[in-house]
Amino acid sequence: MYSRIIGTGKYLPDRVLSNLDLEKTLDTSDEWIQSRTGIKRRHIAAENQATSDLAYEAARVAIDDAGLSPHDIDLILVGTATPDLIFPNVACLVQKKLGIKGMAAFSLEAACSGFVYALNIADHFIRSGQASRALVIGAECMSRIVDWTDRETCVLFGDGAGAVVLEKGDKPGIIGSKLAADGSRGDLLRASTGITDTENEGKSPTIQMKGNEVFKLAVKTLGSIVDEILEENQLTKDAIDWLVPHQANFRIIQATARRLDMPMERVVLTVQDHGNTSAASVPMALDTAIRDGRIQRGHLLLLEAFGGGFTWGANLVRF
């Protein structure tokens, strides 16, 4: 038994914050941001929108795209680093908004790698017979944990959600996954505080990042995991039709493409339109390329991401 993607969806909040908007409040410029990141704009959730709201909107589109109703879903997984609440988890909140209950629903936190991790877990649920149709979502309100006075980090992040529906089948869809982490490097990209951080009690968490070191580690680890997943599945680089990378930084995406000997014409690039949306970026990029016709049935896709923790991972998907 295998799992395959039968529906995709995404959602971006209405409010758009451009580089020109940021020029008004920060010592930065559109040229500086674009030359270093490739980002032109990002979407920001409304004051009354939470991560579960974005996730729900993407989920509805994916379920409709699959030709199903919410009652056909028997597993919900959400990758997120910005949950509405400590509990109920975001997956349970999405379940409630969809008007369904009974099936397992849980969230996992692997920062920007959250969707890649969640896709692997859902695939195992289906392969083992514990689920038939899984809703897998990556959703974030990164704007809620950004320090808007820090030009090194605030220009990078945005809000959004992406979702896929997996269904059991007799032919491989999710061919293989490779996940990894290195907790000793967590200080390179982290939230400044948390629930049980007594030293910073009462302070709101903000993103802290050592940009140059993150860049070097991301390029190294993504390059390695690409080689590993291809070797484990006895595939060569030229077998990949599309690279669907985490949309963090154009230069990191370029470096990963070079490692694959892949021209940028075969790389799905959306970072310019919404910035780094953490766990939401891979499923949103996937949905974009499917809907505009670039990704066709039968294409072999490589999904990859890295995030704070440090976490990183990749999925090989036959669409």
N, C-alpha and C positions, 0 to 999 in steps of 0.2 A: 504494500500500500504506500502511496506517495501523496504529496500535497502539491497543488498548483494554484496559481493566482488566477481568479476568475473575475475580479472587479477591483478597481482602484478609485480613489477620490482624494481631493485636497480642499483646504479652505484657508483663505487669507483674510484677515480683518480689513475693513474698509479704509481705515486711516493709513495713509502713506507718508512716511518721513524720508525726505530726500536728503542727499548730501548737501544741497544748497540750504535746506532748512537747518542742518547742523552747523553750517558756517556762521549762522546768526548768533549762536550761543557758545561756540567752541573755537579755540585757536586751531582751526583746520580748514581744509578746502576740498572741494569736489575732486580736483586733480590729485591731491595727496591721497585721499581715500581710495579712489579708483586705481591709482598706480600701484598701491600696496596690497589691495584686497580684491579688486574687481567689482566691488559693491557700488551700486548707484542709488539704491533705495531700500527701505525695509518697511514692513507692515507692523503696525502697533495695535494691540487689542484695545478696545474701548474700556472705559472704567468699569462698566458693568459686565464685562466678558471675563470668564475664567478659562483655564486650560481645558476643562471638561466641555465647555461650550464650543471651543474650536474643534475639539476631538469629535464631538457629536455631529457637527456640520460635515466634517470630512467623512465620518462613518456613514452618514445618510447617503452621500454621493456614491461611495464604494458599494454599499449594499444595493442601491438602485442599479448601478452599473453591472453588478453580478446577476441582475434579474431576480433578486430574492426579496424577502421581507425580513425585518429584524427577528421574527420568530424562527427563522431558519438557522440562525446563528447559535452555536452551542459552546463557544469559547470566546472570551474577550480579553485581549492583552493590550496594554498601553505602555509604551516607553516614554517616560517624561522625567525631567529634573525639576519641574516647576508645578507640582500638584496644587490643586485648589486648597486641600486640607491635608493634615497628617492622615486622617481617616474620616470618612470612607475614602478608599483609593479612587483615582480618576476612572478606572475601568468600571467600578461599581456605579459611579455617578453617570457615566455614559450609558450603562445598562438601564438605569432608571429613566434617563431622558429618551431612550429608545422604546420604553414601555414594555420591557421584557424582564424575566427573572429566572432563576434556577440554575443557569449554566455558570461555570467558574468564571470569575472576572477579577483580574488582578493587574497591578502596575509594577513595573520594574524600573530601577534607576541605574542607568549606566551612562549618564550624561548624553553626549552626542551619538554614542553607539547604541542607544536604547532601542531603536527600531530594529537594527541588525540583530541584536540579542533576542528581541521579542519574536522576530520572524523565525529564528532557529528553534525557539521553545515551542511555538505554535506548530511548526513542522513536525517536531517530535510527538506532540500530542496526537496529531493526525496519523502519523506513521504507526503509532502504538495502538490505535483504535479508540483512544479516549475522546476524540472529537471528530466530527465530520466536516464542519464548516467553522472556520475561525476568523474573527475580526481582529486584525492587528493594526494598531494605530501608533504613530509618533506625533506628539503634540506638545507645544511649549508656549509659555508666555515669558520669554526671556527678558522682555522689557521691564518686568517687575523686579528683576535682580541685577539690573545694570546700574552702575554709577554714572549718571548722565553728565558728570563733570570730568570724567576720565576719558580723554580723547583716544587713548590707546585701545580701550575695550568697547566703549558705548557705540562706536561707529560700526561695529561688527555684527551686532545681534538684532534679531527681529522675532516676530511671533507668527505662528501658523500651525497647521496640522495636516497630516497625510495619512491615508489608510488603505489597506488592502483586505480583500476577502480571500481566504484560502479554502479550497475544497479538496476532499480526498479523490484520488484517481488512480488508474492503473499504470500511468506513465509518469516518469520523474518530471516535476516542475521545479521544486527546490532540490537541486542536485546535491548540494553540500554546503556546509557552513564551517567557519573557523572563527573562534572567539578567543580573546586573550586579554590580559590585564597586568598592570605593574603598579601595585599600590605604593611602592617606594618613590614613585615620581608624582604623587598626588599634589605636591606643593607647587607644581608648575602651572596648574590650571585648577582652581578651586573656588568654592564659595567661601566668603570670609567668616561666616559663622553658621550656627545651626541650633537645633532645639536644646541639645545638652551641652553646648559649649559655654561652660560657666565663666570663662575669662571674658567673653564678649556678650554676656547676658544683656538682653534688652535692645541690642543693635540689630538692624535689618541686614540680611545677607546681601553681599554684592559679589560680582565676578572679579576674581583676581587672576591675572595671567602674566607669565613671563614669556612674552611673544616669540622672541628669537629661539629660545630653547624648545618651546612647543612646536615651532615650525620644523626644526631639525629632527625632533623625535617623531613627529607625525610622518614626515617623508620616509624616515628609516623604517618605522614599524609597518606602515601601509605597504611599502615595497616588499618587505619580508613576508607579510601575510598573503599578499597576492601570489608570490612564488609558491608558498606552502599549499594554498588551497588548490592551485592548478596542479601541482605535483601529486597531491593526495587523490585527485580525481582524474589523473592521467590525461591532462589536457595541456595544450600548448597555448602561448599567448595569442597566436593568430586565430584561435577558435572563438575568442570573445568578440561578439558583435557590437556590444555597447558597454561602456563603463558608466555606471550610475553612482557617482561618488557623493560623500558627505560634502555639502556646500558650505565650506568654512572660509576658504580663501582661494582665489584663482591660482595663485602661485603653487600652493600645495597640490591642487588638482592637476596642474601642468606637470609637476614633478612625478606624480603617480602615473600619469599617462605616458610619460617618457619611459618609466620603468617597464611599462607594458609594450613599448614600441608602438603605441596607439596614437594615431593622428587625432587632433582635437575635434575633428569633424565627427568622430565616433564617441565623443564624450558628452554626456548630458550636462549642460551648464545652465544653472538657474540662479546662482549666487548673486548675480547683478540685480536681480529683481526683488529679492527678499532677505539678503544677507544670511547670516548663520542662524538658522532656526533650530539648531541642536538636533534632537531626535526626530523632528519633523522633516528635516531637509531631504533625506533619501527618499521617503515615500512620496513627497511632493514632486521631486525631480522625476521619479518614475512615472507618476500620473501625467505630468506635463508631456513627457516624450511619447507616451502611449497615445494620448489624445491628439497630439499634432501629427501622428502617423510615422514618426521615426522608428519607434519600436513596434515590430510586427510579430505575430504569432510564429513561434519556432526560433526566434532569435535567442542567443545565449547572452545573458546579462551578468555582469559582475557588480554587485553592490558592495560598497565598503565605507567604513566610518571609523573615526577615532574621537575620543572625548576625555574629559577630566576623569581622573581616577588613578592612573591612566587606564582607559579601556579602548579596545579596538577590535574590529571584526570584519568579516566579509561573508557574503552569500553568493553562491552560483545559482542562477535561476534560468531555467528554460521557459520562456514566456509562451 
